[in-house]
């Protein structure tokens, strides 16, 4: 466990779960790396990344976070008119959830982006006065225009980039497809914003594109979800903002060191949701690679690491990888380590030892497959390949039941009739509500923690 000397700073720990034994000639090592952050204080305490905020900020006020809320104001938000009203109410609820001193702004999004509050390219510091003014400004929001989400994110990035704080976060709401912007334009904006701020994305109703919303959240290391009934927006926005206010450490990276001859096959976050980080590796020196994990509060996450090592004979042993949590030095020096764990490889001729699968590795391998077969099954269903859809969604039911993923099992039961969960025997439902199908697709990557 790291020695976090700052007052109220969270303490990080790393635990490694694996079967380190390989047969003679075996090369692939799998491990689940569990990272836990605990014990931090959120009321104006010290934070591990970032510089001090303006000296003009009142003592004791939280000045280490900035949030921009992006509200879809395209024409479709007026159908029905209650949708726009619910969006205004939800944004007001989010503003009310801000801690005093938090820098914030509200942006309206159509085929272009506009500042709603405070304006002038600035962020406001949350207090009773600014909250009231922001909620007053929200009353002027109305629906009209198209949808170009990249413009919303670019404006949020400019606003957040001007804040001298470590925690930068966005909340984005949309009800439609990104029809007034090319996919490659949105992709370019996401690439530019990645690592600069995190963002939670929500789709309201059922006329939006799941891949767009989940892609935004994935690129910006946030969460994605559906709010099928607009009346649920206020509660969802409140939860999102509470979670954002709980973040205390920014720009945390999982750093992997591997020895000569070894290579990282993949790195995946597997809890609380599946997120492949392999392609986000940034070289950090000879045999070091950094994988971004975003901002942390009091929480725990699991990562599946697979390393390919050189062949070795029975009785040999090696350190296959060293997994460390690091944060950048605001002064530009060497990154600061928070905690580390070791991944080992031991070659044996004991067949029972070398063929045993770590329960943690087995569990999360199944959870990753569960997310994959749900997507494949839903895609097959959309294209009319009913046999393949039945097989994939049946396998999903089987995996959800075996792993105890009850939430996903309930979502699957709205798309298929389950004949036998243990064998994955199902029948496709003749009629499926669009909201149920989109909910299953949006939440397909959510996992359950393995029982240690």
N, C-alpha and C positions, 0 to 999 in steps of 0.2 A: 504493500500500500504506500502511496506517495505521502511525503511529509509536506502537507500544505500548510505553511506557516501563517498565511494571512488569516486574520480574524474572520470567522464565519464562512471561510472559503470551503466549498465542498471537498470531500475527500474521495479520491478515485481508487478503485481496486480492480485488479484483473485476475480472473480465475480461468484456468485452461482445463477442459474436459476432453479426454482422448483415450484411445487404445494405442499406446506407443509402439506395440509389438508388430513387426513386419516379418513375413516369411523370407527365406533367403532369396535375394534378387528383387524383393519388393521395393517399390519406389514411391508410392503415393501415401502421404501422411495427411490425415484429416483431424481437425480439432475444432471444438466449439470454444470460442473466447468470450467469456462473459465479463462485461464491463459494467461496473456499478459506481454511481456518483451519489453520495449521501452526506448529510450533515451540514449543508450550506444554509446560510441565512439570506432571506430575500428582502429584508427591510433596511436597505441602504448600506449593507455590509460591503466588505472588500470583494472584488471580482478579479478573476485571474487573467483576463485579457483586456486590453484597451487602455486609453489614457484618461486622465481626469476630465470631467465635464467642466463647463463654464464656472468660473469662480462666483458668478452672479447667482448661481442656483442656491435656493435657501438651504441651510444646513439640514441634514437628515432626509432631504428629498431624494427619491430614486432618480438618478440621472445616468444610469448605465444602460438604458434600453431605448430604442426608437421603434415605432410601429407605424406602418402606413396601411390603411384599410382601403381597398379598391372595390368599388361598388359598380356592378353592371347597370348602366342606365340606357341600354339599347331599347329600341322600340318594342321588342317582345316582352320587356319587363312590365308592360301595361296590359298584358293578356294573361290572366285577369288583372284588373287594377290593384287587387289586394297584394299582388306579388311585390310591386314597388313599395307599397306601404310597409309590408313585412320586412323588406330590405332596409328601409329607413329605420324601422324600429330595432332591427338586429344591429345595425351600425351604432345606433344610440346606446344599446345595451353594451356593446363592446367598448365604447367610449367610457361608459360608467364603470367598467371593470378595470380601466387603467389605474395603475398606482400613481400617486402624486409624484410629479417630477419626470415622469416618462414622456419623452418627446414623441409627438404623434401628428399625423395628418390624415385627411380623408380625401380620396380621389374618386371622381366619377369617370366611368369608362364607357365609351361608345366606339365609333371608328377613330376616335382620338381620345386623349386623356385631358382632364381639367382638374385643377385644384379646387376643392370645395371648402376646405378649412385647413390651416389658417390663411393660405394663399401667399403670394409673393415669393414662392420658392423656399418657404421656411417650414419649420416644424414648431408646434406649440408645446409648451411644458404643461402637462396635465395638472389641473387644480380645479376647484369648484367653478371658477370663472370661465376657464377655457373649455371645460366640459359643457357648460351651459351654452356657450357661444357656438360650439361645434354642433350641438343638437339643434340649435336654432337654424344653423346653416343647412342642416340635413333636410329641413322642411322644404327647401327650394329644389330638392332633387326631383326630376321628372324624367319620364322615358321618352326616347326619341333618338334615332340614328342607328348606325350599324355596330359591328363588333370587331375590334382589332386589339386583341389582348396584349400584344407586344408593346403597344404604345402605353398601356397602363403600367406595365412592368418597367419600362424605361423611365417614366416619370417617378415611380416609386424608388427606383435605384438612384435617381438624381437627388431626391429628397433625403433618402436615408444616407447617401454618401456624404451629405453635408453635416451629419451628426457625429460628434466626437464621442461615440459610445461603442462598447464592444458588441452588444446584442442588437442586431438589426433584423427586423421581422416584418413580413407582409401577410396580409389576409386578403384573399381574392375571391370574389363571388361572381359567378356568371350563370346565365340561364340559357345560353345558346351557343351555337357553333361559331368558331373564329372565321367568319365568312369574308371579312374585309381585309384579310392579310394572308399572304402566302405562308404555307407551313414552314418553308425554309427561313422566312423572316422571323417567325416566332422562335424557331430553333436558334437562330443567331442571337436573339435577345436573351434567351435562356442561357446560352453559353456565356454571354457577356456578364450576366447577373450571378452565375454560379459562384459560390464562395464569397459573394459580397453581402447577400442577405438570404435568410431562409423564408419560405412562404408556404402557408397553408392554403389550399384551394378547395372551393366548394361549388358544386353544381346544384342549382335549385330547379325543381320541376323535372321534366324528362326530355327536354328538347336540346340538350347539350351533348357534346361528344365525350364519352368516358376517357378515351385515349388522350384527349387534349388536357383535361383537368388532371388526370393522374400523371401525365407527362410533366406538367408544370410543377406539381408537388415533388415528383421524383428528382427533377433537375435541381430544384432549390431546397432539397432535403427537408421538405415539410410533409404534411398529411393531406390526404385527399378523401372526400366523402360526398355522398349524395344527401340532399335535403329534399326529398320528394314532395313533401307538403310544406309550402312556404311559411306556414304558421310555426314551424319548428326552427326557423332561422335564429330567432333571438336567443333561444337556449343554446344552440350550437355555437353562435358567435361568442356568447359568454364563456363557454367552455374553452374555445380556442384562445381567447384573450387571457383567461386564467392560466392556461398552459404556457402561453408566451411570457406572462409575468413571472412564471416560475423558473425561467431559464437564467442561469447564472454564469455559465462558462461558455465562451464562444470559440469558434474556429478550432475545435478539438479534432485531431487527426489520429488515426490508428496507423502507427509506423511499424512496418515489418522488416526485420533484418533476416536475410537468408545467407547461409554459408556458400563458399565456392562450389559450383556444380549444382546447386539447388535453384529452383525457380518457383514462384508463386503461380499456381494454376488458376485460382480464383479467390476472391474475398466477397462474401455476401453477408449483409445484415439479414438475420433470420428471425429476429424478434425485436420489437413487437410486430414487425411486418417484414416481408421479403423485399430486399433492395440490393441489386447486384452493384457492387462498388468496383469491380475488377477494372473496368475501363476508365475509372477516374484516378487511377494511380498517378502520382507525381514522383518522379525520381528525386531522391533526397541524398544522393551520395552513392558511393560504391556499395552495392548490395542492400541499399535501403530504399523503401518505397512508402509513400504516405497516401492514406486513403481518407477522404474527408468524412466526418461524422456529424458536423453541424454543431448546434448549441445544446447544452445540457443543463438540466435542473437536477432534482433528486429523482433518479430513475435508474433502470438497469436495462441493458440491451445485450443481445447475443449475436455473435458473428461466426460464420462458418469459414474457416481457412483451410484450403487444400494446397499442399506443397509437394512438389516432385523433387526427390532427393536422388543422389547417385546410388547405384547398386552397391551393396556391401554384403560381406559374409556373416554367417552365424557368429554371434558373440560381439559383433561390433555395435557401437552406439554413437549417436551424434545429436547435436542440437540442430533440429530441422528449421526452426525459426524462433525469433524473439519478437514478441508482440508488445509494443509500448504505446501508451497514450501520451500525446504531446500537445502543447499549445505554443503558438509563436511568441517570441519576445517582442513586446511593443517597441523596445529600443533598437530592434534589428539584430540582436545577437542570436546565439544558438537557441533553438526551441527548448522549452522547458519540459522535462519528463514528469508525468504525473503518477504512473504506475506501469508495471510490466509483468508479463507472464512468459513461460518458456514452452515451446512445442518440441517434443523429443521423438527420436526414432531409434528403436532397438531391434536388431535382427535376431530371430530365434528359430529353432527347429521344433518348438512346441506348437503343434498344430492347433490346439485349443486356444492358446494365447494369441496366435497370429491371425486366426479367423474370427475372433470375437469382435463384434461391432460395438463401439461406445454407444450407450443408450441415448446420450445427447446428440451424437452425430446421426444416429438412425432416426431419431424423432424429427430433427430439422431437415434431413434429407427428404423425409415424407412430407413435411410442411411445404417445402419448395416445390415438390412434385404436385402437391394439392393445388397450389396457385397456378401452376402451369396447365394442368388438365382442365381446370375450370375455364380458363381463357380459351383453350383449344376446343372444349366442348361447346361453349357459347358461340364461338366463331363458326363451328360446323353447323350448329343449329340455324344460325342466320343465313348460311349459304345452302340450306336444305339438305345437308348430308346427315340425315337423321340416324343412320346406323353408327356413324363415327361419333356423333353428339351423344348418343345413348351410352356408348362404350366409355367415352372420356368422362362424362358426368357421373356414370356409375362408379368409375374408379375414384372420382372425387368424393362421392358418398362413402366409399369404403375407407379412404384415407382419413376423412374427417371423423368417422366413427372410431377408427383404431387409435387416433391421436387424442381423442377427447375434445376436438374442436367443435363444441356445441353450437356456437354462433354461426359458423359456416354451414354446419349440418342443417340448421333451421332455414338458412337462406336457400340451400340446395333443395329443400323439401317444397319450396314454392315454385320450383322450376321442373322438378321430376317427382313422380310417385315412387316412393321407396318400397320395393318388394322385400329385399333382404340387404340390410346395410353391411353386414359382415362380408358378403360375397360381392357387393356392388351391383346387385341386380335392381335395375330401375326401369321405369317407363317414362318417356317424355310426356309432360302434360300437354294436352291439346291447346290450351289457352294459358298464356302467362302474361300477367300484368307487366307493362313495360318498366314500371318502377321497380318491380321485384327483380327483373333480369338485370337492370342497370345497377341495382344495389349489390347483387351478387358479383357482378363484374368489378365494380369499384372497390369492394371490400375483399376481393379474392386473395390479396397478398397478406391479409392479417393472419397472424399465427397465434398459437397458444404456447406458453412457456412450458418447457419440459420440466417434469417433476424431478428435482434433484434428489 
